[in-house]
Amino acid sequence: LQSKPVAMPPLRVLHCKVLPPKNGTVDGIASVPTELEHAEKEPEPEKDPAEVQAEEEMAKELARLEREEKARCEVCEAVVEATQLDVSVADVVALRLCRTKLLDALQAAQQAELPRVERQLAEQQRRRLHNALQDMKGQLRVSCRIRPLSAKEKAQQSDHAVYAVDSSHVGIVLPELPPRVFEFDSVFRPDCPQQVMEEIFDDCRDLVQSAVDGHNVTVMTYGQTGAGKTYTLFGNKSQEGLAQYMIREVFARLGDQESELSEHPKVTVCGSALELYNNHFIDLLRPIDRTGRQSPGVKVCVDSEGCVQVDGLAQLVA
């Protein structure tokens, strides 16, 4: 028999040293530092400031392109979904969801600074859905806000003459007769004034967008003296009215479209305040005399195109 040579594994030598005794005993053995541990680490070369700046600019550019692509995909998806939606058979919930998706996509596109031409189709679909919602609600809407009892009425232990049946019906209490129920587009209960005011504003918020889109919009209050008409529109020191909410919303909507409006002539917002009191028109932006009259007075007329104009009415530029 012939034996074959067997390959032996390479030998590894561990260098050790004995630590000096501690308290008369050997404390232990530790390995001798290797040459790599003794070797000093070579310092990394400093980068050129121009190279660092170029890398940062490249990273920013890549992030910008990524945001643009993401916003572009969101706009395309929202436009396709809106285009496939048939407004003649869709309900209010479907219209609102689709419009909200378009608004979110348009906002992302504005933040990503997409060109206006890439947002134009989405804006057209947004207007189409918005107008469909307004048509579904009706060109003329009537809402009812129930006034809470005053301090005097509570002291007299008075009861409510009207009550909210639900969000669209109001019942009237009649002595010795069954209550009568009337239907409205919306009914606001006499609860917390702040919460009720926000609900009223949410019901009218879309009218601001209609005005920004170029439509004529009117919000008016009607009722007997003490019903809360002025309070609902203008509020008081502790509670804002609908006018303050709507004015802020006008500038918010214009701010959202700032990038689009920059390509068009400058937009100017003007305001006037006209009151009809005891069959007399009063310009609230001009002083009145002791009798409550103004000179010269304002005059309501109709122009050649059939639009109502108020001559002599003061205007303030916001």
C-alpha positions as CSV (number, residue, x, y, z in Angstrom):
1,L,0.0,0.0,0.0
2,Q,1.2,3.4,-0.9
3,S,0.1,6.3,1.4
4,K,-0.9,9.6,-0.2
5,P,0.3,12.8,1.2
6,V,-2.3,14.6,3.2
7,A,-2.5,18.4,2.8
8,M,-2.1,20.0,6.2
9,P,-4.0,23.3,6.9
10,P,-1.8,26.3,7.3
11,L,-0.7,27.0,10.8
12,R,-1.7,30.3,12.4
13,V,0.4,31.6,15.2
14,L,-1.2,33.7,17.9
15,H,1.2,36.0,19.7
16,C,0.3,36.3,23.4
17,K,1.7,38.0,26.4
18,V,1.2,37.4,30.1
19,L,-0.1,40.3,32.0
20,P,1.8,41.2,35.1
21,P,0.3,39.7,38.3
22,K,-2.4,41.6,40.0
23,N,-2.7,41.1,43.8
24,G,-0.3,38.2,43.6
25,T,-2.3,36.3,40.9
26,V,-2.1,36.1,37.2
27,D,-5.1,38.2,35.9
28,G,-5.2,36.8,32.4
29,I,-3.8,36.7,28.9
30,A,-4.4,39.2,26.2
31,S,-3.5,39.1,22.6
32,V,-0.7,41.2,21.3
33,P,-1.9,44.0,19.1
34,T,-1.5,43.2,15.5
35,E,0.2,45.4,13.0
36,L,-3.1,46.6,11.5
37,E,-4.1,47.9,14.9
38,H,-0.8,49.8,15.2
39,A,-1.1,51.2,11.7
40,E,-2.4,54.7,11.5
41,K,-5.6,55.2,9.5
42,E,-5.0,57.2,6.4
43,P,-7.0,60.4,6.4
44,E,-9.8,60.6,3.8
45,P,-9.0,63.2,1.1
46,E,-11.1,66.3,1.4
47,K,-13.6,66.8,-1.4
48,D,-13.5,69.8,-3.6
49,P,-16.2,72.4,-2.5
50,A,-17.3,72.7,-6.1
51,E,-17.7,68.9,-6.3
52,V,-19.8,68.9,-3.1
53,Q,-22.0,71.7,-4.4
54,A,-22.5,69.9,-7.7
55,E,-23.6,66.7,-5.8
56,E,-26.0,68.7,-3.7
57,E,-27.5,70.4,-6.8
58,M,-27.8,67.0,-8.5
59,A,-29.6,65.5,-5.5
60,K,-32.0,68.5,-5.4
61,E,-32.7,68.2,-9.1
62,L,-33.4,64.4,-8.8
63,A,-35.8,65.1,-5.9
64,R,-37.6,67.8,-8.0
65,L,-37.9,65.5,-11.0
66,E,-39.3,62.8,-8.7
67,R,-41.9,65.2,-7.3
68,E,-42.9,66.3,-10.8
69,E,-43.3,62.7,-12.0
70,K,-45.4,61.8,-8.9
71,A,-47.6,64.8,-9.3
72,R,-47.9,64.2,-13.0
73,C,-49.1,60.6,-12.3
74,E,-51.7,61.9,-9.8
75,V,-53.0,64.4,-12.2
76,C,-53.4,61.9,-15.0
77,E,-55.1,59.4,-12.7
78,A,-57.6,62.0,-11.4
79,V,-58.3,63.3,-15.0
80,V,-59.0,59.8,-16.3
81,E,-61.3,59.0,-13.3
82,A,-63.2,62.3,-13.8
83,T,-63.5,61.8,-17.5
84,Q,-65.1,58.4,-17.1
85,L,-67.6,59.8,-14.5
86,D,-71.0,60.5,-16.0
87,V,-72.4,63.5,-14.2
88,S,-75.9,62.9,-15.4
89,V,-76.2,59.7,-13.4
90,A,-73.6,60.2,-10.6
91,D,-74.8,61.0,-7.1
92,V,-73.5,63.8,-4.9
93,V,-71.1,61.5,-3.0
94,A,-69.4,60.3,-6.2
95,L,-69.1,63.8,-7.6
96,R,-67.6,65.1,-4.3
97,L,-65.0,62.3,-4.1
98,C,-63.9,62.7,-7.7
99,R,-63.7,66.5,-7.3
100,T,-61.7,66.2,-4.1
101,K,-59.2,63.9,-5.9
102,L,-58.9,66.4,-8.6
103,L,-58.3,69.2,-6.1
104,D,-55.6,67.2,-4.3
105,A,-53.9,66.4,-7.6
106,L,-54.0,70.1,-8.7
107,Q,-52.5,71.1,-5.4
108,A,-49.7,68.6,-5.7
109,A,-49.1,69.8,-9.3
110,Q,-48.8,73.4,-8.1
111,Q,-46.4,72.5,-5.4
112,A,-44.3,70.5,-7.9
113,E,-44.5,73.6,-10.2
114,L,-45.8,71.6,-13.2
115,P,-46.4,73.8,-16.3
116,R,-49.9,75.2,-16.6
117,V,-50.5,73.3,-19.8
118,E,-50.2,70.0,-17.9
119,R,-52.8,71.2,-15.4
120,Q,-55.3,72.7,-17.8
121,L,-57.3,69.5,-18.5
122,A,-57.5,68.7,-14.8
123,E,-58.8,72.3,-14.1
124,Q,-61.4,71.9,-16.8
125,Q,-62.6,68.6,-15.3
126,R,-62.6,70.3,-11.8
127,R,-64.9,73.0,-13.1
128,R,-67.2,70.5,-14.8
129,L,-67.7,68.5,-11.6
130,H,-68.1,71.7,-9.6
131,N,-70.8,73.0,-11.9
132,A,-72.5,69.6,-11.8
133,L,-72.6,69.7,-8.0
134,Q,-74.1,73.2,-8.0
135,D,-76.7,72.2,-10.6
136,M,-77.6,69.2,-8.5
137,K,-78.0,71.4,-5.4
138,G,-80.1,73.8,-7.4
139,Q,-79.5,77.4,-8.6
140,L,-81.7,78.7,-5.7
141,R,-81.3,77.2,-2.3
142,V,-83.2,78.1,0.9
143,S,-81.8,77.2,4.3
144,C,-83.2,77.7,7.7
145,R,-81.3,78.6,10.8
146,I,-83.2,78.3,14.1
147,R,-82.3,81.1,16.6
148,P,-81.7,80.0,20.2
149,L,-83.8,81.5,22.9
150,S,-82.6,84.9,24.2
151,A,-81.9,85.6,27.9
152,K,-85.2,87.4,28.2
153,E,-87.1,84.5,26.6
154,K,-85.4,82.0,29.0
155,A,-86.2,84.2,32.0
156,Q,-89.9,84.1,30.9
157,Q,-89.6,80.3,30.5
158,S,-90.6,80.5,26.9
159,D,-90.5,77.5,24.6
160,H,-89.3,77.2,21.0
161,A,-91.9,77.9,18.5
162,V,-90.0,76.0,15.8
163,Y,-87.8,72.9,16.0
164,A,-85.6,70.9,13.7
165,V,-87.1,67.6,12.6
166,D,-84.0,66.6,10.7
167,S,-81.3,68.2,8.5
168,S,-83.9,69.3,6.0
169,H,-87.2,69.7,7.8
170,V,-88.5,72.2,10.4
171,G,-91.6,71.8,12.5
172,I,-93.8,74.7,13.8
173,V,-95.6,74.3,17.1
174,L,-99.2,75.5,16.8
175,P,-101.6,75.8,19.8
176,E,-104.2,73.0,19.9
177,L,-103.1,71.9,16.4
178,P,-100.8,69.3,15.1
179,P,-97.3,70.8,14.2
180,R,-96.7,71.7,10.6
181,V,-93.6,70.6,8.8
182,F,-91.7,72.6,6.1
183,E,-88.9,71.4,3.9
184,F,-85.6,73.3,3.2
185,D,-82.4,72.5,1.5
186,S,-80.7,72.5,4.9
187,V,-81.6,73.2,8.5
188,F,-79.2,74.4,11.2
189,R,-80.0,73.7,14.8
190,P,-79.7,76.3,17.7
191,D,-76.7,74.6,19.2
192,C,-73.1,75.9,19.7
193,P,-72.8,79.1,17.6
194,Q,-69.3,78.4,16.5
195,Q,-70.1,74.9,15.3
196,V,-73.3,76.1,13.6
197,M,-71.5,78.9,11.9
198,E,-68.9,76.5,10.5
199,E,-71.7,74.2,9.2
200,I,-73.3,77.2,7.4
201,F,-70.0,78.1,5.9
202,D,-69.4,74.6,4.7
203,D,-72.8,74.7,3.0
204,C,-71.8,77.9,1.2
205,R,-68.1,77.3,0.6
206,D,-68.6,76.1,-3.0
207,L,-70.3,79.4,-3.9
208,V,-66.9,81.1,-3.5
209,Q,-65.4,78.8,-6.1
210,S,-68.3,79.6,-8.4
211,A,-67.6,83.3,-8.0
212,V,-63.9,82.8,-8.7
213,D,-64.8,80.9,-11.8
214,G,-66.8,83.9,-13.0
215,H,-70.4,83.2,-11.9
216,N,-72.6,85.7,-10.1
217,V,-73.3,84.6,-6.5
218,T,-75.7,86.1,-4.0
219,V,-76.1,85.2,-0.3
220,M,-78.9,86.9,1.5
221,T,-80.7,86.6,4.9
222,Y,-84.4,87.1,5.3
223,G,-86.5,87.2,8.5
224,Q,-88.3,89.4,10.9
225,T,-86.6,91.9,13.2
226,G,-84.5,90.0,15.8
227,A,-84.4,86.8,13.9
228,G,-80.6,86.9,13.6
229,K,-80.0,88.1,10.0
230,T,-77.2,90.5,10.8
231,Y,-75.7,88.1,13.4
232,T,-75.6,85.3,10.8
233,L,-73.9,87.5,8.2
234,F,-71.5,89.6,10.3
235,G,-71.5,88.0,13.8
236,N,-70.3,90.0,16.8
237,K,-67.1,90.6,18.7
238,S,-67.0,87.0,20.0
239,Q,-68.3,85.2,17.0
240,E,-67.5,85.8,13.3
241,G,-70.2,85.8,10.7
242,L,-70.5,84.3,7.3
243,A,-69.1,87.3,5.6
244,Q,-65.7,87.0,7.3
245,Y,-65.5,83.3,6.4
246,M,-66.4,83.9,2.8
247,I,-63.9,86.8,2.4
248,R,-61.1,84.6,3.7
249,E,-62.1,81.8,1.4
250,V,-62.0,84.2,-1.6
251,F,-58.3,85.0,-1.0
252,A,-57.6,81.4,-0.2
253,R,-59.0,80.2,-3.5
254,L,-57.1,83.0,-5.4
255,G,-53.9,82.0,-3.5
256,D,-54.4,78.3,-4.7
257,Q,-54.6,79.6,-8.3
258,E,-51.7,82.0,-7.9
259,S,-49.4,80.2,-10.3
260,E,-52.1,80.1,-13.0
261,L,-53.2,83.7,-12.4
262,S,-49.6,84.8,-12.8
263,E,-49.9,84.2,-16.5
264,H,-53.0,86.4,-16.7
265,P,-53.8,90.0,-16.0
266,K,-53.6,91.0,-12.3
267,V,-56.7,90.2,-10.3
268,T,-58.1,93.0,-8.1
269,V,-60.6,92.3,-5.3
270,C,-63.0,95.2,-4.5
271,G,-65.6,95.3,-1.8
272,S,-68.8,97.3,-1.1
273,A,-71.4,97.3,1.6
274,L,-75.0,98.4,0.9
275,E,-77.8,98.2,3.3
276,L,-81.6,98.4,2.7
277,Y,-83.3,99.8,5.8
278,N,-86.8,101.3,5.9
279,N,-86.9,101.4,2.1
280,H,-83.7,103.5,2.0
281,F,-80.3,102.4,0.6
282,I,-77.4,103.2,2.8
283,D,-73.7,102.9,1.8
284,L,-72.0,101.5,4.9
285,L,-68.6,102.6,3.7
286,R,-69.7,106.3,3.7
287,P,-70.8,108.5,6.7
288,I,-74.4,109.3,7.3
289,D,-76.0,112.4,8.7
290,R,-78.2,112.8,11.8
291,T,-81.3,111.7,10.0
292,G,-79.6,108.5,8.7
293,R,-79.4,109.8,5.1
294,Q,-76.4,110.2,2.8
295,S,-75.8,112.9,0.2
296,P,-75.4,112.1,-2.6
297,G,-77.5,109.0,-2.2
298,V,-77.1,105.8,-4.1
299,K,-79.3,104.7,-7.0
300,V,-80.1,101.2,-8.2
301,C,-80.5,100.9,-12.0
302,V,-80.3,98.4,-14.8
303,D,-77.7,98.8,-17.6
304,S,-78.1,98.0,-21.3
305,E,-77.1,94.4,-20.7
306,G,-79.7,93.8,-18.1
307,C,-77.3,93.8,-15.1
308,V,-78.1,95.6,-11.9
309,Q,-75.8,98.4,-11.1
310,V,-75.6,100.7,-8.0
311,D,-74.5,104.2,-8.9
312,G,-72.6,106.2,-6.2
313,L,-71.6,103.1,-4.2
314,A,-68.2,103.3,-2.7
315,Q,-65.7,100.5,-3.3
316,L,-62.6,99.6,-1.3
317,V,-59.7,97.7,-3.0
318,A,-58.5,94.9,-0.8
